[in-house]
Amino acid sequence: MKQLVEVAAAIIIRQGKIFCAKRSSKKALPLKWEFPGGKIEKGETHEVALKREILEELSCDVRIISHFMSVEYEYPLYMVKLHTYFCQPKECTLQLNEHIEARFLAPSQLLELDWAPADYPIIEALSTYDFSILGEKLR
């Protein structure tokens, strides 16, 4: 049985666009696009892990708005359960500490990038998501 790795990832929204980050060529899934985040350590909540990972990867604190969706995906060597959360950056500049490129894209543009396989169900759901549901939470 494959090991299950649980990951928390941020769907960072700014002015109606979504933050996308490109993985380094030296990482697993080289040069694939993803939502930033990382492994949930033992004893961590999803939210604590997400804030820690975003601080490490982007040198920025985020405000978690709400859970979006979770998906499971089977890679050749392990299973991943990816928990995604809508977030907004607090007053900071997003620095790329682990990624080689980043873009803010409209939901309709997301499929133009070459994403990590586990992210595709999330991309598809985002492309038809009614962001007005978040309403006042997006300030």
N, C-alpha and C positions, 0 to 999 in steps of 0.2 A: 504494500500500500504506500502511495506517495505521501510525502510530508505535506501538510497543509500550512501555508504561510499566510497570515492575515496582515493586510496592508490597509492603511488609511491614506486617502488621497484628497487633495484640495482642488475643487473647481473654483478657482479664484475669478471673481467677476469684478470688472471695472468698466463703468460707462457702457454697460450692455455687452461687453466683449469678454471672452474667456481666455485665461492664461494657459498657454501650451508650452511645454519645455521639451527640448531635444536631448536625449541621453548621449553621453560621451561614447566614443568608439571603444573605450577601454572597459565599459560596464557590460553587464548582461543585457541582452536585447540592444546591441549597439546601434546608435543613430536613430532609434525609434522615438517617436514623440509620446509624451505621457502627461498626466496630471501629476504635479509634484507631491511627494509624500514618501512613506516608507513603512517598514515593518512595525507592527505593534508588538512591543516587548512584553514579556510576562509581567502581569500586575498593572499594566497601563490600560486606561480607558482609550477608546478610539480617539477622543478629543485631545487627550494629553499627548498621545503619540503623534497626532497630526500637527499640533502646535510645535512640538519638539522637532519634528522632521522639517517643517517649513522654516523654522529658525535656522537649522543646520544648512539646508539647501539654498535658502534665499535670503538669509540674514534679515528676516522680517517676521513680525508678529501678525497673526491674522485673527479676525473676528469670525468665529464659526456661526453661520446663519442657521443652517439646518442640514440634516441628512438628506441626500438625494436618492441614492440607490446602492445596493451591494450586488456584486456579481461574483460567480465562481468560474475559474478558467483552469483547464488542465494543460500545463506546459509539459514537455517531455520528462523533466526530472522532478517536478513538484506540482502541487495544486496551489492556486492563489485564490483567496477570498478578498476581493477589493471593495472596501467601504468608501464611498465618495460623499463629500460634504461641500455644500455651497459655502464659500468664504469670501471675505473682503479683506484686503490688506489694511493694516492700521497705518498711521502716518510713517511711511518708510519707502525706500526705493528697493525694489526687488533686485537682489544681486545674484548672479549665477555662480554659485560655489561648486556645483557638481554637474550642471548641464552646460552644453556648448552653444545653445541658441534658445531664444524664447520669442514668443509672439502673443499678442492679444488678438483673437479672431472672433468674428461673429459666429453664432452657432451654425449658420448655414455654410460656413467656410471650413469647418473642422475636418470634414472628410477629404479635404485637399492634401492633408498630411499623412505620412506613413506612421501609423500609431502602433504601439505595443498591442498584441492581439487581445489581451484582457480588456482593453479600453473600448473596443468597438461597440459593444452593447450600450455603453454609457454615451458614446458619441451619437449613436442612433437615437437614443432617448432624448438627448439634449437638443437634437435638431428639430424636434417637434414640441419641446417643453414650453409651456406658457409661463414665462418669467413674471408675468403680472401676479401670479400666485404669491410670489415672495413679497410683493407690494412694498410696504413701509420698511421691511427688513433690509432692502437694498437702498442704502442712503449714501 
